[in-house]
Amino acid sequence: MISKNKTKYIKSLHDKKFRKEYGEFLVEWEKSIEELIKSNYEIIELFLSENFYKKIKDKINIKFEICSEEELSKASTLKNNNSWIAIVKQKNDKLDNYIF
């Protein structure tokens, strides 16, 4: 279940100001989950619908929460997202590009 506060937080990440402030961003598009899981980005929270979980259960090996499609639609910043939402930690480009 996605709480009201978590829904507000997810929606706030749609705004660049809050993404920068919190150091996190959203990934919501259905086709991008496999790429996200394979990447070296840290997934902070992952919310999946039960139907979508059934499609990808063999590919997912991280902690997640099953939510209703209605909850996902309410929290999403996209018009037609009822599959999944990930909150991902931003990388600190200044440190990542620095050579020691």
DSSP file (Angstrom, degrees, kcal/mol; ACC not computed):
  #  RESIDUE AA STRUCTURE BP1 BP2  ACC     N-H-->O    O-->H-N    N-H-->O    O-->H-N    TCO  KAPPA ALPHA  PHI   PSI    X-CA   Y-CA   Z-CA
    1    1 A M              0   0    0      0, 0.0     2,-0.7     0, 0.0    66,-0.1   0.000 360.0 360.0 360.0 137.3    0.0    0.0    0.0
    2    2 A I        -     0   0    0     66,-0.1    66,-0.0     4,-0.0    45,-0.0  -0.885 360.0-138.0-100.1 117.6    1.2    3.5   -0.8
    3    3 A S     >  -     0   0    0     -2,-0.7     4,-2.4     1,-0.1     5,-0.1  -0.171  22.2-109.2 -69.2 166.1    0.4    5.9    1.9
    4    4 A K  H  > S+     0   0    0      1,-0.2     4,-2.3     2,-0.2     5,-0.2   0.902 120.9  50.6 -62.3 -41.1   -0.9    9.4    1.2
    5    5 A N  H  > S+     0   0    0      2,-0.2     4,-2.3     1,-0.2    -1,-0.2   0.902 110.3  48.6 -64.7 -40.4    2.4   10.9    2.4
    6    6 A K  H  > S+     0   0    0      2,-0.2     4,-2.9     1,-0.2    -1,-0.2   0.886 109.5  53.2 -66.6 -38.0    4.4    8.6    0.1
    7    7 A T  H  X S+     0   0    0     -4,-2.4     4,-2.4     2,-0.2    -2,-0.2   0.920 110.1  47.8 -61.4 -43.9    2.1    9.5   -2.8
    8    8 A K  H  X S+     0   0    0     -4,-2.3     4,-2.2     2,-0.2    -2,-0.2   0.913 112.2  49.9 -61.4 -43.4    2.8   13.2   -2.2
    9    9 A Y  H  X S+     0   0    0     -4,-2.3     4,-1.3     2,-0.2    -2,-0.2   0.929 110.2  49.4 -62.4 -46.1    6.5   12.5   -2.0
   10   10 A I  H >< S+     0   0    0     -4,-2.9     3,-0.6     1,-0.2     4,-0.2   0.929 112.3  48.1 -59.1 -46.2    6.4   10.5   -5.3
   11   11 A K  H >< S+     0   0    0     -4,-2.4     3,-1.5     1,-0.2     4,-0.3   0.848 105.3  59.4 -64.4 -33.4    4.5   13.3   -7.0
   12   12 A S  H >< S+     0   0    0     -4,-2.2     3,-1.8     1,-0.3     6,-0.4   0.822  93.3  66.4 -65.2 -28.9    7.0   15.9   -5.6
   13   13 A L  T << S+     0   0    0     -4,-1.3    13,-0.3    -3,-0.6    -1,-0.3   0.564  83.7  74.2 -70.9  -6.6    9.8   14.1   -7.4
   14   14 A H  T <  S+     0   0    0     -3,-1.5     2,-0.5    -4,-0.2    -1,-0.3   0.729  85.5  78.3 -72.3 -21.8    8.2   15.1  -10.7
   15   15 A D  S X> S-     0   0    0     -3,-1.8     4,-2.1    -4,-0.3     3,-0.7  -0.773  80.3-139.9 -93.5 127.9    9.5   18.6   -9.9
   16   16 A K  H 3> S+     0   0    0     -2,-0.5     4,-2.5     1,-0.2     5,-0.2   0.847 100.5  61.0 -53.5 -39.2   13.2   19.3  -10.6
   17   17 A K  H 3> S+     0   0    0      1,-0.2     4,-2.1     2,-0.2    -1,-0.2   0.905 109.1  40.8 -57.5 -44.8   13.6   21.3   -7.4
   18   18 A F  H <> S+     0   0    0     -3,-0.7     4,-2.9    -6,-0.4     6,-0.3   0.840 110.8  56.6 -77.6 -32.9   12.6   18.4   -5.2
   19   19 A R  H  X>S+     0   0    0     -4,-2.1     4,-1.7    -7,-0.3     5,-1.1   0.934 112.5  43.4 -59.3 -43.7   14.6   15.8   -7.2
   20   20 A K  H  <5S+     0   0    0     -4,-2.5    -2,-0.2    -5,-0.2    -1,-0.2   0.912 114.7  49.3 -67.4 -43.2   17.7   18.0   -6.6
   21   21 A E  H  <5S+     0   0    0     -4,-2.1    -2,-0.2    -5,-0.2    -1,-0.2   0.916 120.9  34.0 -63.1 -45.0   16.8   18.6   -2.9
   22   22 A Y  H  <5S-     0   0    0     -4,-2.9    -1,-0.2     2,-0.2    -2,-0.2   0.648  99.8-130.4 -88.4 -16.3   16.2   14.9   -2.1
   23   23 A G  T  <5S+     0   0    0     -4,-1.7    67,-3.0    -5,-0.3     2,-0.3   0.828  71.8 106.6  70.0  31.3   18.8   13.5   -4.5
   24   24 A E  E   < -A   89   0A   0     -5,-1.1     2,-0.3    -6,-0.3    -1,-0.3  -0.930  46.4-169.7-137.9 159.4   16.3   11.0   -5.9
   25   25 A F  E     -A   88   0A   0     63,-2.5    63,-3.2    -2,-0.3     2,-0.3  -0.937  22.0-110.1-144.9 168.6   14.3   10.6   -9.1
   26   26 A L  E     -A   87   0A   0    -13,-0.3     2,-0.4    -2,-0.3    61,-0.2  -0.749  15.4-168.7-103.2 147.1   11.5    8.5  -10.5
   27   27 A V  E     +A   86   0A   0     59,-2.0    59,-2.3    -2,-0.3    -2,-0.0  -0.987  23.7 151.2-128.7 124.2   11.5    5.8  -13.1
   28   28 A E        +     0   0    0     -2,-0.4    56,-0.4    57,-0.2     2,-0.3   0.544  27.1 111.8-130.6 -12.6    8.0    4.8  -14.2
   29   29 A W    >   -     0   0    0      1,-0.1     3,-1.6    54,-0.1     4,-0.4  -0.532  62.0-135.8 -79.6 131.6    7.9    3.5  -17.7
   30   30 A E  G >  S+     0   0    0     -2,-0.3     3,-1.1     1,-0.3     4,-0.3   0.844 100.6  51.8 -54.6 -42.3    7.1   -0.2  -18.0
   31   31 A K  G 3  S+     0   0    0      1,-0.2     4,-0.4     2,-0.1    -1,-0.3   0.642 101.9  62.1 -73.6 -13.1    9.8   -1.0  -20.6
   32   32 A S  G <> S+     0   0    0     -3,-1.6     4,-2.2     1,-0.2    -1,-0.2   0.504  76.5  87.2 -93.0  -2.7   12.6    0.6  -18.5
   33   33 A I  H <> S+     0   0    0     -3,-1.1     4,-2.7    -4,-0.4     5,-0.2   0.907  87.2  51.6 -66.0 -40.3   12.5   -1.6  -15.4
   34   34 A E  H  > S+     0   0    0     -4,-0.3     4,-1.9    -3,-0.3    -1,-0.2   0.913 111.6  47.5 -62.5 -41.1   14.8   -4.3  -16.8
   35   35 A E  H  > S+     0   0    0     -4,-0.4     4,-1.3     2,-0.2    -1,-0.2   0.899 111.8  50.8 -64.6 -40.4   17.4   -1.6  -17.7
   36   36 A L  H  < S+     0   0    0     -4,-2.2     3,-0.4     1,-0.2     5,-0.4   0.926 109.7  49.2 -63.4 -45.1   17.0   -0.1  -14.3
   37   37 A I  H  < S+     0   0    0     -4,-2.7    -1,-0.2     1,-0.2    -2,-0.2   0.871 113.1  47.6 -63.6 -37.1   17.5   -3.4  -12.5
   38   38 A K  H  < S+     0   0    0     -4,-1.9    -1,-0.2    -5,-0.2    -2,-0.2   0.709  99.8  88.1 -75.7 -20.6   20.6   -4.2  -14.6
   39   39 A S  S  < S-     0   0    0     -4,-1.3    -3,-0.0    -3,-0.4    -4,-0.0  -0.107  86.6-117.4 -74.1 173.9   22.1   -0.7  -13.9
   40   40 A N  S    S+     0   0    0      2,-0.1     2,-0.2     0, 0.0    -1,-0.1   0.163  73.9 121.8 -98.3  18.1   24.3    0.3  -11.0
   41   41 A Y        -     0   0    0     -5,-0.4     2,-0.6     1,-0.1    49,-0.1  -0.568  68.2-118.1 -76.6 144.8   21.7    2.8   -9.8
   42   42 A E        -     0   0    0     47,-0.4    47,-2.8    -2,-0.2     2,-0.7  -0.759  21.2-148.0 -86.6 118.3   20.5    2.3   -6.2
   43   43 A I  E     -B   88   0A   0     -2,-0.6    45,-0.2    45,-0.2     3,-0.1  -0.783  15.0-176.2 -87.2 118.0   16.7    1.6   -6.1
   44   44 A I  E     +     0   0A   0     43,-2.6     2,-0.3    -2,-0.7    44,-0.2   0.922  69.0   2.7 -81.4 -48.1   15.4    3.1   -2.9
   45   45 A E  E     -B   87   0A   0     42,-1.5    42,-2.9     2,-0.0     2,-0.4  -0.998  60.9-166.8-142.3 143.5   11.8    1.9   -3.2
   46   46 A L  E     -B   86   0A   0     -2,-0.3    19,-2.3    40,-0.2     2,-0.5  -0.990   2.7-169.5-134.1 124.6   10.0   -0.2   -5.8
   47   47 A F  E     -Bc  85  65A   0     38,-3.0    38,-2.2    -2,-0.4     2,-0.3  -0.962  12.0-179.3-116.0 126.4    6.2   -0.4   -6.1
   48   48 A L  E     -Bc  84  66A   0     17,-2.8    19,-3.1    -2,-0.5    36,-0.2  -0.927  26.5-125.4-125.7 147.6    4.7   -3.0   -8.4
   49   49 A S  E  >  - c   0  67A   0     34,-2.6     4,-2.4    -2,-0.3    19,-0.2  -0.575  31.7-116.9 -80.2 157.2    1.2   -4.1   -9.4
   50   50 A E  H  > S+     0   0    0     17,-0.6     4,-1.9     1,-0.2     5,-0.1   0.895 114.9  51.7 -62.6 -40.7    0.4   -7.7   -8.9
   51   51 A N  H  > S+     0   0    0      1,-0.2     4,-1.1     2,-0.2    -1,-0.2   0.912 111.5  46.1 -63.4 -42.8   -0.1   -8.2  -12.6
   52   52 A F  H  > S+     0   0    0     30,-0.2     4,-1.6     1,-0.2     3,-0.4   0.890 108.2  57.0 -68.7 -37.8    3.2   -6.6  -13.5
   53   53 A Y  H  X S+     0   0    0     -4,-2.4     4,-1.4     1,-0.2    -1,-0.2   0.903 102.4  55.6 -57.7 -41.4    5.0   -8.6  -10.9
   54   54 A K  H  < S+     0   0    0     -4,-1.9    -1,-0.2     1,-0.2    -2,-0.2   0.838 107.1  51.1 -60.6 -33.0    3.7  -11.8  -12.5
   55   55 A K  H  < S+     0   0    0     -4,-1.1    -1,-0.2    -3,-0.4    -2,-0.2   0.852 124.4  24.3 -71.4 -35.8    5.3  -10.7  -15.8
   56   56 A I  H >X S+     0   0    0     -4,-1.6     3,-2.3    -3,-0.2     4,-1.0   0.299  80.5 115.9-116.9   9.4    8.7  -10.0  -14.4
   57   57 A K  T 3< S+     0   0    0     -4,-1.4     3,-0.2     1,-0.3    -1,-0.1   0.779  78.9  53.9 -56.5 -28.7    9.1  -12.1  -11.2
   58   58 A D  T 34 S+     0   0    0      1,-0.2    -1,-0.3    -4,-0.2    -2,-0.1   0.670 111.2  46.4 -77.3 -15.8   11.9  -14.2  -12.7
   59   59 A K  T <4 S+     0   0    0     -3,-2.3     2,-0.5    -4,-0.0    -2,-0.2   0.554  95.0  85.6-101.7 -11.1   13.9  -11.0  -13.5
   60   60 A I     <  +     0   0    0     -4,-1.0   -26,-0.0    -3,-0.2     3,-0.0  -0.795  35.4 160.6-102.9 131.9   13.6   -9.1  -10.2
   61   61 A N        +     0   0    0     -2,-0.5     2,-0.3     2,-0.1    -1,-0.1   0.011  50.0  88.1-136.1  28.7   15.9   -9.8   -7.3
   62   62 A I  S    S-     0   0    0      1,-0.0     2,-0.1   -16,-0.0    -2,-0.0  -0.829  85.8 -83.4-124.3 164.5   15.4   -6.7   -5.2
   63   63 A K        +     0   0    0     -2,-0.3     2,-0.3     2,-0.0   -17,-0.1  -0.421  56.7 162.0 -68.2 139.5   13.0   -5.7   -2.4
   64   64 A F        -     0   0    0     -2,-0.1     2,-0.4   -19,-0.1   -17,-0.2  -0.930  33.1-126.5-150.3 171.0    9.7   -4.4   -3.6
   65   65 A E  E     -c   47   0A   0    -19,-2.3   -17,-2.8    -2,-0.3     2,-0.4  -0.994  19.5-133.4-127.6 130.8    6.1   -3.7   -2.5
   66   66 A I  E     +c   48   0A   0     -2,-0.4     2,-0.3   -19,-0.2   -17,-0.2  -0.705  33.8 174.4 -82.4 130.6    3.0   -5.0   -4.2
   67   67 A C  E     -c   49   0A   0    -19,-3.1   -17,-0.6    -2,-0.4     2,-0.1  -0.874  34.8 -95.0-131.5 162.9    0.3   -2.3   -4.7
   68   68 A S     >  -     0   0    0     -2,-0.3     4,-2.0   -19,-0.2     5,-0.2  -0.431  32.9-118.8 -74.4 156.0   -3.0   -2.0   -6.3
   69   69 A E  H  > S+     0   0    0      1,-0.2     4,-2.3     2,-0.2     5,-0.1   0.841 115.7  57.2 -63.4 -32.6   -3.1   -0.5   -9.9
   70   70 A E  H  > S+     0   0    0      2,-0.2     4,-2.2     1,-0.2    -1,-0.2   0.920 105.6  48.9 -64.2 -44.4   -5.3    2.3   -8.5
   71   71 A E  H  > S+     0   0    0      1,-0.2     4,-2.1     2,-0.2    -2,-0.2   0.916 111.8  49.5 -61.8 -43.2   -2.7    3.3   -5.9
   72   72 A L  H  X S+     0   0    0     -4,-2.0     4,-2.0     1,-0.2    -1,-0.2   0.903 109.8  51.1 -63.2 -41.2    0.0    3.3   -8.6
   73   73 A S  H  < S+     0   0    0     -4,-2.3    -1,-0.2     1,-0.2    -2,-0.2   0.893 110.7  49.1 -63.6 -39.7   -2.1    5.4  -10.9
   74   74 A K  H  < S+     0   0    0     -4,-2.2    -1,-0.2     1,-0.2    -2,-0.2   0.882 116.5  41.5 -66.6 -38.3   -2.8    7.9   -8.1
   75   75 A A  H  < S+     0   0    0     -4,-2.1    -2,-0.2    -5,-0.2    -1,-0.2   0.742  96.9  97.8 -81.8 -24.1    0.9    8.2   -7.3
   76   76 A S     <  -     0   0    0     -4,-2.0   -65,-0.1     5,-0.3     9,-0.1  -0.234  62.4-150.4 -69.7 151.9    2.2    8.2  -10.8
   77   77 A T  S    S+     0   0    0    -67,-0.1     2,-0.2     3,-0.0    -1,-0.1   0.463  78.4  84.3 -94.7  -5.2    3.2   11.3  -12.7
   78   78 A L  S >  S-     0   0    0      1,-0.1     3,-0.6     3,-0.1    -2,-0.1  -0.642  81.8-128.3 -94.6 155.6    2.2    9.6  -16.0
   79   79 A K  T 3  S+     0   0    0      1,-0.2     2,-0.1    -2,-0.2    -1,-0.1   0.890 102.6  28.4 -69.2 -39.6   -1.3    9.4  -17.3
   80   80 A N  T 3  S+     0   0    0     -3,-0.0     2,-0.7     2,-0.0    -1,-0.2  -0.396  80.3 130.4-123.8  55.9   -1.4    5.6  -17.8
   81   81 A N    <   +     0   0    0     -3,-0.6    -5,-0.3    -8,-0.1    -3,-0.1  -0.915   6.2 137.1-112.3 111.2    0.9    4.1  -15.3
   82   82 A N        +     0   0    0     -2,-0.7   -30,-0.2   -10,-0.1   -10,-0.1   0.044  61.8  71.1-133.5  25.1   -0.5    1.2  -13.4
   83   83 A S  S    S-     0   0    0      1,-0.3   -34,-2.6   -55,-0.2     2,-0.3   0.831 101.6 -30.3-106.9 -54.8    2.5   -1.2  -13.5
   84   84 A W  E     - B   0  48A   0    -56,-0.4     2,-0.3   -36,-0.2    -1,-0.3  -0.994  37.4-156.8-165.7 159.5    5.3    0.1  -11.4
   85   85 A I  E     - B   0  47A   0    -38,-2.2   -38,-3.0    -2,-0.3     2,-0.4  -0.986  12.8-165.8-142.4 133.7    7.1    3.1   -9.9
   86   86 A A  E     -AB  27  46A   0    -59,-2.3   -59,-2.0    -2,-0.3     2,-0.6  -0.977  11.8-151.8-122.0 136.9   10.7    3.2   -8.7
   87   87 A I  E     -AB  26  45A   0    -42,-2.9   -43,-2.6    -2,-0.4   -42,-1.5  -0.942  26.6-169.6-102.6 122.9   12.4    5.8   -6.5
   88   88 A V  E     -AB  25  43A   0    -63,-3.2   -63,-2.5    -2,-0.6     2,-0.3  -0.906  22.5-118.7-123.2 140.7   16.0    5.9   -7.4
   89   89 A K  E     -A   24   0A   0    -47,-2.8   -47,-0.4    -2,-0.4   -65,-0.3  -0.589  31.7-125.1 -77.4 133.5   19.0    7.6   -5.8
   90   90 A Q        -     0   0    0    -67,-3.0     2,-0.3    -2,-0.3    -1,-0.1  -0.435  22.4-119.5 -73.2 150.8   20.8   10.1   -8.0
   91   91 A K        -     0   0    0     -2,-0.1     2,-1.2     1,-0.0     3,-0.1  -0.684  19.8-120.3 -88.4 147.5   24.5    9.7   -8.6
   92   92 A N    >>  -     0   0    0     -2,-0.3     4,-2.6     1,-0.2     3,-0.7  -0.758  26.5-166.7 -87.4  97.4   26.8   12.5   -7.5
   93   93 A D  H 3> S+     0   0    0     -2,-1.2     4,-2.1     1,-0.2    -1,-0.2   0.823  81.9  60.6 -57.5 -34.9   28.4   13.4  -10.9
   94   94 A K  H 34 S+     0   0    0      1,-0.2     4,-0.3     2,-0.2    -1,-0.2   0.913 113.5  35.6 -62.0 -42.1   31.1   15.4   -9.3
   95   95 A L  H X4 S+     0   0    0     -3,-0.7     3,-0.8     2,-0.2    -2,-0.2   0.870 114.5  56.4 -78.1 -37.4   32.4   12.4   -7.3
   96   96 A D  H 3< S+     0   0    0     -4,-2.6    -2,-0.2     1,-0.2    -1,-0.2   0.824 112.4  42.2 -64.7 -31.2   31.7    9.9  -10.1
   97   97 A N  T 3< S+     0   0    0     -4,-2.1     2,-0.4    -5,-0.2    -1,-0.2   0.448  90.5 106.1 -95.4  -1.4   33.8   11.8  -12.6
   98   98 A Y    <   -     0   0    0     -3,-0.8     2,-0.5    -4,-0.3    -3,-0.0  -0.651  59.5-149.0 -84.2 131.8   36.7   12.6  -10.3
   99   99 A I              0   0    0     -2,-0.4    -2,-0.1     1,-0.1    -3,-0.0  -0.880 360.0 360.0-102.5 126.9   39.8   10.6  -10.9
  100  100 A F              0   0    0     -2,-0.5    -1,-0.1     0, 0.0    -2,-0.0   0.430 360.0 360.0 -89.9 360.0   42.0    9.9   -7.8
